[in-house]
Amino acid sequence: MVREGLIKIEKIPANRIVYMLTPKGMLEKVNKTYNYIKIHYNYINKTKESIKSYLLSLSKKVGQVTVLMENDELSEITRTAIQELGAGDISCVNKIDDYTHCYVVVLNESRYLELLEKGCRVKNLLQVL
């Protein structure tokens, strides 16, 4: 491969080792990456479906539901779930001022305790999942 110009060899210190990935090694890495992505994608999909199911049943039970979003991955999954539902009585907001007219779903424990202390009708989505 050196003669063909496909790889270049440079002098390196004696205490270092250079690794080259063989085609078999590359195939193994690709398969591991594929399986990792597939497993995690399925987990994210199941989580999204659980969120949709919970929010739909909650909105049927209590009416208007407002989900208080955070700036994290769970919020993105929740936002996607709400968009896929297309239910008009489920909305998502980044900030809530008047929490007395709706049922609030939060995505972390500190917000849950804060709103619970204020007398809000609130559920923590993390406790349900």
C-alpha positions in Angstrom: 0.0 0.0 0.0 2.9 2.3 0.6 4.3 1.6 -2.8 0.9 2.3 -4.3 0.7 5.6 -2.5 -2.4 4.6 -0.6 -0.8 5.2 2.8 2.1 7.2 4.0 4.5 6.2 6.7 6.2 8.8 8.9 8.8 8.2 11.6 7.1 8.1 15.0 8.6 7.9 18.5 9.3 4.3 19.6 6.8 4.5 22.4 3.8 5.0 20.1 1.9 2.5 18.1 0.0 3.2 14.9 -3.2 1.3 14.4 -4.7 0.6 11.0 -8.2 -0.6 10.6 -8.6 -3.6 8.4 -11.7 -4.1 6.2 -12.9 -6.8 8.7 -12.3 -4.3 11.6 -14.2 -1.6 9.7 -17.1 -3.9 9.1 -17.2 -4.8 12.8 -17.3 -1.1 13.7 -20.0 -0.3 11.2 -22.2 -3.2 12.5 -21.7 -2.1 16.2 -22.6 1.5 15.3 -25.7 0.4 13.3 -26.9 -1.8 16.2 -26.3 1.0 18.7 -28.3 3.5 16.6 -31.1 1.0 16.0 -31.5 0.2 19.7 -31.5 3.8 20.8 -33.8 4.9 18.0 -36.3 2.2 19.0 -36.0 3.4 22.7 -36.7 7.0 21.7 -39.7 5.9 19.6 -41.1 3.9 22.5 -40.6 6.9 24.8 -42.4 9.1 22.3 -45.3 6.7 22.0 -45.6 6.5 25.8 -45.7 10.3 26.0 -48.4 10.5 23.3 -50.5 7.9 25.1 -50.1 9.5 28.5 -50.9 13.1 27.2 -53.9 11.8 25.2 -55.4 10.0 28.2 -54.7 12.9 30.5 -56.4 15.4 28.1 -59.4 13.2 27.8 -59.6 13.1 31.6 -58.9 16.7 32.5 -59.4 18.8 29.3 -56.8 21.4 28.5 -53.2 20.2 29.1 -50.1 22.5 29.0 -46.7 21.0 28.8 -44.0 23.2 30.3 -40.9 22.7 28.1 -37.2 22.7 29.1 -34.2 23.1 26.9 -33.3 19.4 26.6 -33.7 16.2 24.6 -36.9 15.0 26.4 -38.6 18.3 25.6 -37.8 17.8 21.9 -39.2 14.3 22.0 -42.3 15.6 23.8 -42.7 18.4 21.3 -42.6 15.9 18.5 -45.2 13.7 20.2 -47.5 16.7 20.7 -47.1 17.7 17.0 -47.9 14.1 15.9 -51.0 14.0 18.1 -52.3 17.2 16.6 -54.7 17.5 19.6 -55.9 21.1 20.1 -56.3 20.6 23.9 -52.6 19.8 24.4 -50.1 22.6 24.0 -46.5 23.2 24.9 -45.0 26.4 26.3 -41.6 27.6 27.5 -42.9 29.8 30.2 -46.2 29.8 32.1 -47.7 32.8 33.9 -51.3 31.6 34.5 -51.4 28.0 35.6 -54.8 28.1 37.3 -56.9 27.3 34.1 -55.1 24.3 32.9 -53.4 21.1 33.9 -49.6 21.5 33.7 -47.2 18.7 32.8 -43.6 19.4 33.6 -40.4 17.6 32.7 -38.3 17.9 35.8 -38.7 17.4 39.6 -37.8 21.0 40.7 -40.5 22.6 38.4 -43.0 20.0 39.6 -42.4 20.8 43.3 -42.4 24.5 42.6 -45.8 24.4 40.9 -47.2 21.9 43.4 -46.3 24.3 46.2 -48.3 27.1 44.3 -51.4 24.9 44.3 -51.2 24.1 40.6 -52.7 21.0 39.1 -49.5 19.4 37.9 -47.9 16.1 36.8 -44.3 15.3 36.4 -43.8 13.4 33.1 -40.7 11.7 34.4 -42.7 10.0 37.1 -45.0 8.5 34.5 -42.5 7.2 32.0 
